[in-house]
Amino acid sequence: MAKYGGLAKLYFEEQDKTLPARDGKKGQLIKVEYHRFEENNFCSGSAFVPKQGGVEEDDGWIISFVHNEDTNISQVHIIDARKFDSKPVAKITLPQRVPYGFHGTFIPMPRQA
């Protein structure tokens, strides 16, 4: 099972202008932003949960199950998609280990009176 020490956010509409010139042109690759986990912490995937009433494409949160291989503790990391390279807005420690490959789906539901 693949496991990842971080996540990447790709900006398909933007070029990375910080890259050195290649063939006389700068920024030939798409822009990428990274969210890295602490050492020996890994996930095997993530899901995007849109913010209700959000306007921008990345208005919402990235949710990922992250496992610390040193402590054998699993957590849910909630990452603000607009501040992707910042620390998670929340970490929820789970009562037992979540195996790599476990995924979740978040579906908006109407409020009940």
N, C-alpha and C positions, 0 to 999 in steps of 0.2 A: 504494500500500500504506500503510495506516495505521501510524503509529509513535507510541509513547507514552514520555513522559519519566518515568513512574512507574506505580505500581500502586495500586489501591484495594481495601481490605477492608471489606465491608459487613456490618453487624450488624443483620440483619432483625428480631431480637427486642428490640433496644434503641433508645431514642429519644435524640437528641442534646439533652441538657439545657442545653447552653451557648448555644444559639441564643436570640436576643431573643424576647420574648413576641410572639405574633401572635394576634390575636383573643382576647386574655386567656389564651392557652395557651402553655406553653413546650415545647420539644422535640418539635415535630411531625414532624421529619424523622428518618430512621433514622441511627444513628451510623455514621460513616465514618472509617477510619484509612488514612493514606497512607504509601507507601514511595516516596520520590523518588530518582531516579538523579542522578548528577553531571551538570553542564552538558554539553550536546551528546552525551549518552548516551541511547539509545532501545532499546525492545524492541517486539515486535509481538504478544506474548502470553506466557503463563506456564502452568505446570502445578503441581498440588499432589501431593506425595508424602507419603502418611501414614506416621507413625512406627509401627513394628511394636509392637503392644501399647498403642498410644495410647488414652487414655480420652476426652479432650475432642475436640470436632469439629475443632479447629484444631491438634491434635497432629501436627506434621509440618513440612514445608518447602515453600516456593514456589521453583520452579526456573524461571529465565528466561534466554534468550539476549539479551545486551545488547551493542549495538554503539556504539563511540565514534567519532563522525563526524570528530573532529579528528585522531585517530591512526590511524583505519581498523583498530582492533583490536577483536575480538569476545571476549567473556568469557561464562562461565556464572556467574550469580549465584545463590547458595543463601541463601535468606532464611528465618529461623525464623518460622513463621506465628504463633507466640504473641508474638513481639517484632517485629511487622511493621514498625514505624516505625524500628527500629534498623538499623545497618549490616549488610550480609550477613555470615553466619557464614563464608562462603568465596567467593572469586572465582577462577575457573579460566580462565586465558588460553588461547585456542584457537590452533592453528597457522595458521588461515586465517579469513577473514571468513565469518560466518554471515549469509545474506541475510534480510531482513525477510520474515516469513511462514513461516519454518521453524519447525516444531513438533515436539515429542517426546511420547511417551507412556511412562509409567513403570508397569510391571506387576510386582507382587510375584511372585517365583518361589520354590518350596520349595528349601531347601538340599539339596545332594547330598552324600552321604557320601564 
